Amino acid sequence: MDISYILNELGEDREQYFNAVSPPIIQTSNFAFKKVADLRLAFEDEMSGYLYSRGLNPTIDILRKKLAALDGAEDCLVFNSDASAIFAAVFANVKSGDHIVSVNKPYTWAWKMFDNILPRFGISTTYVDGTKTEHFERAILPNTRVIYLESPNSLTYELQDLKAVAELAKARHLVTVIDNSYCTPLHQQPIALGIDIAMQTATKYLNGHSDTVGGVLCSTKTMMKKIFDSEYLNMGIGTTPFNAWLMIRGLRTLPARLDRITATTGKLLEYLEQHPKVEEVIFPFNLGFPQYQLARQQMSGACGLVTIVMKTDKMEAIIQFCESLMAVSWGGHESLALPRCASLLPHQFDPGNREHRMIRFYFGLEEPAYLVADIEQAFKNIN
């Protein structure tokens, strides 16, 4: 299906809303019925029609169709955050006594779910270095039910061989879930590689304007129905019509934004790689990246996240540098910087630990020369 058709036409039955080019926000809590029989059917199966916007809503459905098509999936659910999407994907596929295999150092709220919440229900997690598929194979137990992936991750960009892990999981009848936020469906297609559930944050590239929060799950109709009937409805974690409308608006410019961000990132890489205060630049499409060949094999783009290792032994220098730039997250219109040491107390900082000296940049839609000048003035501010 053509991407321009998906982003600009798919799901938009404009004759139903006065031929408006931009779809309306159906801001309603519930929907009326003329016949009791139709109401009874909606009570029996909320996915069969519109009953209550906690479940289905026309504006959200337009977004669901677009996102499913982008991922090459049968269906999609949109959540009020990426954390709730991750929780629903995993929780729907485990029960008390089950086991999960996850990549090392997943997204913070995935990690907190694995370590703080799931153990309350007798569900354990083993973390593995995901750069080798055999690490997953060795960690699988008789009670393993889910393999959780994040490829690339969002700091040091380690990858998993998605096709190989998917084949392993299918042979063992395990469910695979991936956080595909780094690439978006435009630059990586996990479902085509055999992954069962593709998750991504809608807060970042998909919406792209830093004005709403959301999460996305794409999979088969059967899997989406399973999650919809339990976690999605019971926890009330779906997105709102207004947020869905913002995301539809954001999707219109997704390819253009990613192209611009990719071009800008290339220019900033050239600048950072030659800077005397930078020890190392980490980026999946750099020739020196340890998994460069795999990145090129399963990703068509690497977008705007770049991590540097500062050449310093002082936490204060990193802080001083970042406070000249400062902000968190990524994927919107604005460029941002996040120091790894923001999660450390001063006495915990170890200059010998390369990770403690890392700063993650996100390059947005500003002019490259403007960004270079801003970073350069921050370097010059370091005492």
C-alpha positions in Angstrom: 0.0 0.0 0.0 1.4 3.4 -1.0 2.6 5.4 2.0 1.2 8.7 0.7 -2.2 7.0 0.4 -1.9 5.6 3.9 -1.0 9.0 5.5 -3.4 11.1 3.5 -6.4 9.0 2.5 -6.7 5.6 4.3 -9.7 5.4 6.7 -10.9 8.9 5.8 -14.5 8.5 4.5 -14.9 12.2 4.0 -18.5 11.9 2.6 -19.5 10.9 6.1 -18.4 14.3 7.6 -19.2 17.0 5.1 -16.2 16.2 2.8 -13.9 17.9 5.3 -10.2 17.4 4.4 -9.3 17.2 8.1 -11.3 14.5 9.9 -13.5 15.7 12.8 -12.8 15.1 16.5 -15.7 13.0 17.7 -15.5 14.2 21.2 -18.2 12.0 22.8 -18.2 9.7 25.8 -20.9 7.4 24.5 -23.1 6.6 21.4 -26.8 6.3 21.0 -28.8 3.2 19.8 -32.2 3.0 18.2 -32.7 -0.7 18.9 -32.2 -2.6 22.1 -30.8 -5.6 20.0 -28.0 -3.4 18.7 -27.2 -2.2 22.2 -27.2 -5.8 23.4 -24.7 -6.7 20.7 -22.4 -3.8 21.6 -22.5 -4.9 25.3 -21.5 -8.5 24.2 -18.7 -7.3 22.0 -17.4 -3.7 22.3 -15.2 -4.2 19.3 -18.2 -4.8 17.1 -19.2 -1.1 17.1 -19.3 2.2 18.9 -20.6 2.0 22.5 -18.3 4.0 24.7 -15.2 6.0 23.8 -13.2 4.1 26.4 -13.3 1.4 23.6 -13.9 2.4 20.0 -14.2 5.9 18.6 -14.5 7.1 15.0 -11.6 9.5 15.2 -9.3 7.0 16.8 -10.3 4.3 14.3 -9.0 6.5 11.4 -5.7 6.6 13.2 -5.8 2.8 13.9 -6.2 2.0 10.2 -3.3 4.2 9.2 -0.9 2.8 11.9 -1.8 -0.8 11.1 -1.1 -0.2 7.4 2.2 1.5 8.1 3.3 -1.6 10.2 2.0 -4.1 7.6 -0.3 -5.4 10.4 -3.9 -6.6 10.4 -5.0 -4.3 13.3 -3.8 -1.7 15.8 -4.7 -0.3 19.2 -3.7 3.2 20.3 -2.9 3.8 24.0 -2.6 6.9 26.2 1.2 6.3 26.6 4.0 4.0 25.4 4.2 2.7 29.0 0.6 1.5 28.9 1.0 -0.1 25.5 4.0 -2.0 26.7 2.2 -3.1 29.8 -0.8 -4.3 27.8 1.2 -6.2 25.3 3.1 -8.2 27.9 0.4 -8.6 30.6 -2.1 -10.0 28.0 0.3 -12.8 27.2 1.5 -14.0 30.6 -0.1 -15.5 33.7 1.1 -16.3 37.3 4.1 -18.5 37.3 5.3 -17.5 33.7 8.7 -16.3 32.6 9.9 -13.6 30.3 13.1 -13.1 28.4 14.0 -9.5 27.8 16.9 -7.6 26.3 19.2 -5.9 28.8 18.4 -2.3 29.8 15.0 -1.9 28.2 13.0 1.3 28.3 12.6 2.5 31.9 8.9 1.7 32.2 9.3 -1.8 30.7 12.1 -2.5 33.1 10.0 -1.3 36.1 7.1 -3.5 34.9 9.4 -6.5 34.8 11.1 -5.8 38.1 8.5 -4.1 40.3 5.0 -5.2 39.1 5.1 -8.6 37.4 6.9 -10.3 40.3 3.8 -9.5 42.5 2.0 -12.0 40.2 4.8 -14.6 40.3 6.1 -13.6 36.8 9.9 -13.5 36.5 12.2 -12.0 33.9 15.6 -12.9 32.7 17.7 -10.2 31.0 20.1 -11.1 28.2 22.6 -9.4 25.9 20.4 -9.3 22.8 23.2 -8.9 20.3 23.5 -12.7 20.1 20.4 -14.8 19.3 21.9 -17.8 21.2 21.6 -15.7 24.4 17.8 -15.7 24.0 17.8 -19.5 23.3 19.9 -20.2 26.5 17.6 -18.1 28.6 14.3 -19.8 27.6 12.7 -22.0 30.3 9.8 -24.4 30.2 7.5 -21.6 31.5 8.8 -18.9 29.2 5.9 -17.2 27.4 7.2 -13.8 26.0 10.5 -12.5 24.4 10.7 -8.7 24.8 12.9 -6.8 22.3 14.0 -3.2 21.8 16.0 -2.8 18.6 17.8 -0.4 18.5 17.7 0.8 22.1 17.7 4.5 22.6 21.1 5.1 24.2 23.8 2.8 22.8 21.7 1.4 20.0 22.3 -2.4 20.4 20.2 -4.4 17.9 18.7 -7.8 17.9 18.5 -10.0 14.8 14.8 -9.8 14.5 14.2 -12.5 12.0 16.4 -15.0 13.9 14.7 -14.2 17.2 11.3 -14.5 15.6 12.1 -17.9 14.1 13.4 -19.1 17.5 10.3 -17.9 19.3 7.9 -19.4 16.8 9.6 -22.8 17.1 9.1 -22.6 20.9 5.5 -21.1 20.6 6.5 -17.9 22.3 5.1 -14.4 21.8 7.6 -11.7 20.6 7.1 -8.1 21.5 9.3 -5.3 20.2 9.7 -1.6 21.0 10.2 -0.2 17.5 10.2 3.5 18.6 13.7 4.2 17.4 13.0 3.4 13.7 9.2 3.8 13.3 7.5 1.6 10.7 9.1 3.7 8.0 12.6 2.5 8.8 12.0 -1.0 10.2 9.2 -3.5 9.7 9.3 -6.0 12.6 6.1 -7.8 11.6 7.4 -8.6 8.2 10.5 -10.1 9.9 8.2 -12.4 12.0 7.7 -10.4 15.2 4.2 -10.9 16.7 3.6 -7.5 18.3 5.2 -4.2 17.2 5.1 -1.4 19.8 6.1 2.2 19.3 5.7 5.4 21.1 3.4 7.9 19.3 4.7 10.7 21.4 7.9 10.9 19.4 8.2 10.6 15.6 4.7 9.6 14.8 3.1 12.7 16.3 6.3 14.7 16.0 5.1 18.0 17.5 5.8 17.5 21.2 2.2 18.2 22.2 0.7 14.8 23.0 1.6 11.4 24.5 0.6 8.0 23.1 1.6 4.4 22.4 0.8 2.0 19.6 0.5 -1.8 19.3 0.2 -3.5 16.0 -0.4 -7.2 15.4 -3.0 -9.7 14.1 -6.8 -9.0 14.6 -6.8 -12.0 17.0 -4.1 -10.5 19.2 -5.6 -7.0 19.2 -9.0 -8.4 20.1 -7.4 -10.3 23.0 -5.8 -7.2 24.4 -8.8 -5.0 23.7 -11.2 -7.3 25.6 -9.0 -7.4 28.7 -6.3 -4.9 29.4 -7.4 -2.1 27.1 -11.0 -1.9 28.3 -10.4 -2.9 31.9 -7.7 -0.4 32.5 -9.1 2.4 30.4 -5.8 3.0 28.8 -6.9 4.0 25.3 -6.0 7.4 23.8 -8.5 10.2 23.5 -10.2 11.5 20.3 -8.4 14.8 20.5 -5.0 13.1 20.9 -5.8 10.8 18.0 -6.6 13.8 15.9 -3.3 15.4 16.8 -1.5 12.2 15.8 -3.3 12.0 12.4 -2.2 15.6 11.8 1.4 14.6 12.7 1.4 11.6 10.4 0.8 13.8 7.4 4.4 15.1 7.6 6.1 12.0 8.9 8.2 11.1 5.8 9.2 14.7 5.3 10.2 15.1 8.9 12.3 11.9 9.0 14.0 12.9 5.7 14.9 16.3 7.2 16.0 14.9 10.5 18.2 12.2 8.8 19.9 14.8 6.6 20.6 17.1 9.6 21.9 14.2 11.6 24.4 13.4 8.9 25.9 16.9 9.1 26.0 16.9 12.9 27.7 13.5 12.9 30.5 15.0 10.7 30.9 17.8 13.2 30.9 15.7 16.4 33.2 13.0 15.0 36.0 15.5 14.6 35.5 17.5 17.8 38.5 17.3 20.2 36.2 17.1 23.3 34.3 14.0 22.0 35.9 10.6 22.6 33.4 8.5 20.7 30.2 8.9 18.5 27.7 6.1 18.6 25.2 5.8 15.8 23.9 2.6 14.1 24.8 3.6 10.5 28.4 4.6 11.4 30.8 2.2 9.7 32.5 1.6 13.1 29.3 0.6 14.8 29.7 -3.1 16.0 26.4 -4.2 14.4 26.6 -2.0 11.3 25.9 -4.8 8.9 22.8 -6.0 10.8 21.6 -2.4 11.1 21.8 -2.0 7.3 20.1 -5.3 6.8 17.0 -4.8 8.8 16.7 -0.9 9.0 16.2 1.5 6.2 17.1 4.6 8.2 18.5 5.6 11.6 16.9 9.1 12.1 18.0 11.6 14.8 19.4 9.9 17.9 23.1 10.1 18.4 25.1 9.4 21.5 28.6 10.8 22.3 31.1 9.9 25.0 32.6 13.1 26.4 36.4 13.3 26.8 36.4 14.4 30.4 36.8 13.0 33.9 34.5 15.5 35.5 30.8 15.2 36.0 30.6 19.0 36.4 31.9 19.5 32.9 29.1 17.3 31.4 26.5 19.1 33.5 27.8 22.5 32.5 27.7 21.5 28.9 24.2 20.1 29.0 22.8 23.0 31.0 23.6 25.2 28.0 21.3 23.0 25.9 19.1 20.8 28.2 15.9 18.9 27.8 14.8 15.3 27.6 12.9 12.9 25.3 13.1 13.0 21.5 11.2 12.7 18.3 9.5 16.1 18.2 10.4 19.2 16.2 13.0 20.5 18.7 16.6 19.2 19.2 17.4 17.9 22.7 20.2 16.6 24.8 20.1 14.1 27.7 23.2 13.3 29.8 23.4 9.7 31.2 24.8 11.2 34.5 21.4 12.9 35.1 20.4 9.6 36.8 23.5 9.5 39.0 24.4 11.2 42.2 27.8 13.0 42.2 29.5 10.2 44.3 28.2 7.6 41.9 29.9 9.1 38.9 32.8 7.0 37.6 34.9 8.6 34.8 36.3 5.2 34.0 32.7 4.0 33.2 32.2 5.1 29.5 28.5 5.1 29.9 28.6 7.7 32.7 30.2 10.1 30.2 27.5 9.6 27.5 25.2 12.4 26.2 22.4 11.5 23.9 21.5 14.1 21.3 18.3 14.2 19.4 18.4 16.3 16.3 15.1 17.9 15.2 14.0 20.3 12.5 16.3 23.2 13.1 19.0 24.3 10.6 22.2 22.2 10.9 24.4 25.3 11.2 22.2 26.6 14.0 22.6 23.3 15.9 26.4 23.2 15.3 26.7 26.8 16.7 24.6 25.9 19.7 26.6 22.8 20.6 29.9 24.6 20.0 29.0 27.4 22.4 28.2 24.7 25.0 31.6 23.1 24.5 33.3 26.4 24.9 31.4 27.0 28.2 33.1 24.0 29.8 35.7 25.1 32.4 
